[in-house]
Amino acid sequence: MKPKQREALVDLQEQIAEAADALERLRRKANRLKALFPPQRADDDFSPADIDRLVQLNARLGFLQAYLHRVDQEVCAQMRARVADPNDPLDDFEIDVTLSFMLREDDPEIDDDSDNFLTVRHTSMKGVDADAPRLDEDFRETIRRFPGRLNTIPHCWLFHDLYDHSYGLSQPALSLSDCLRIGRIWVDIGVRHQATLDIDSGEWQPPEALS
């Protein structure tokens, strides 16, 4: 091994050691922060009123799920007709949905200078499922116990996704306790129109020319 190669290898090993030390410091810091969060409530800590509100949230999310399906089908029908129209430059489209779960107005942590989002969900729709979602379809985790009636009623997909799936710090899963803090859901549906302009001809490219 040449001296310059040895120096480069030693330098790389030192950088790896420094990175490992930094990672360990971050891990300890994360553990300290985690200890600040309150423990999960036990099933018997939820009052009948709490359970009623969680059941209501599940119902509201089922309603929202059905609404999003209707919008998806209506928008897809309109946009696909445009894609099929040879006189329309549109060659494709996407439908993006953002659901922002907001704190109740009476929550002690409400902040006038904040969006007050407990979590956010991003998804895309494009008429993949032509069948309307059934409100009796159950996504409840059968291996997990839920308090009261939540352990027997069907859980819609949006409710299951809310408490069971985490997509990073900005889109965490919510505990059932935090689900009780939801007051409103901001629904943002965006349709992205896609078309391609050919520079040489100055014409819009038809979809078949792009495949």
WOWOTA-V401156 format. One line per field, one symbol per residue. burial: + if it has 9 or more other C-alpha atoms within 8 Angstrom, else -. A space follows every 10 residues. Layout:
burial = ???
This chain:
burial = -----+---- ---------- ---------- ---------- --+--+---+ +-+++-+++- ++--++--++ -++--+--+- -++-----++ ++++++++++ ++++-----+ ------++++ ----++---- ------+++- ------++++ ---+++++++ +++-+----- ++++--++++ +++-++---- ----+--+-- ---++++--- -
